[in-house]
Amino acid sequence: MRIVIAASGGQTKWAGHLGTCSHLVPVADTGQPLLARTVSQALTLTGDVHVIIPDDSRYADAADGATAHIRGRDYPSEYAATRDLWSADDRTVLLLGDVYFTREALATIVGETRRAYRCFGRYRASKHTGTPYGEIFAASWWPAHHQQMDAHLDLVHRTRAAGTVTRPPGWMLLRAWQGTPLAKHRVSVRFFTEIDDLTDDIDFPADYDRHPAFGGTRG
């Protein structure tokens, strides 16, 4: 199993809150940067861990222990930025770098045995941050899926570039696999595993300020 952690995406929603990046915000109990925590968790599960980071010196220590790859922020999706790292002979697990993962959530993700494209996330609003949207935390696939992944991603990227549908790429990719409309929020248990614990995406400053793992009190 290869784990790829994507942490090179844009920071438009975060807007420089706390003077750092959302991937590097400190977790309350240890003060450890979020990305460093995820890297440490991943290294307990496999020795094959890669991290996609921007050309920013602040990220260097957080990626320690994994193989770091510098990427610009001009890729059309996290999936595209990791394309050259997909395992040719084993399962690839993509973790999003601004997500706080519980131990139980990672056990669910890495413990998936079905040889199918799988998406792991929360379908509805967050009870921890108050965000009204569902979130994707991770996805995984096998070498047999690479060709179809490329085709689905090409459709997603072309559709977004044309402005026809501009929903988040991960959700659109899931819908492409499902064969459901790219603009309609719908999930199929054939492709989607619900994770509804403290695992959550830290996109906006309010997400960080409210989440219990970062000292928030909502819950």
Secondary structure, DSSP 8 states (H G I E B T S, - for coil): -EEEEE--S--TTTTTGGGS-GGG-B-TTT--BHHHHHHHHHHTT-S-EEEEE-S-GGGTGGGTTSEEEE--S-SSSHHHHTGGGS-SSS-EEEEETTEE--HHHHHHHHT---SS-EEEEESS--TTT---S-EEEEEEE-GGGHHHHHHHHHHHHHHHHHTS--S-HHHHHHHHHHTS-TTS----TTTEEE--SS-EE--SHHHHHH-GGGT----
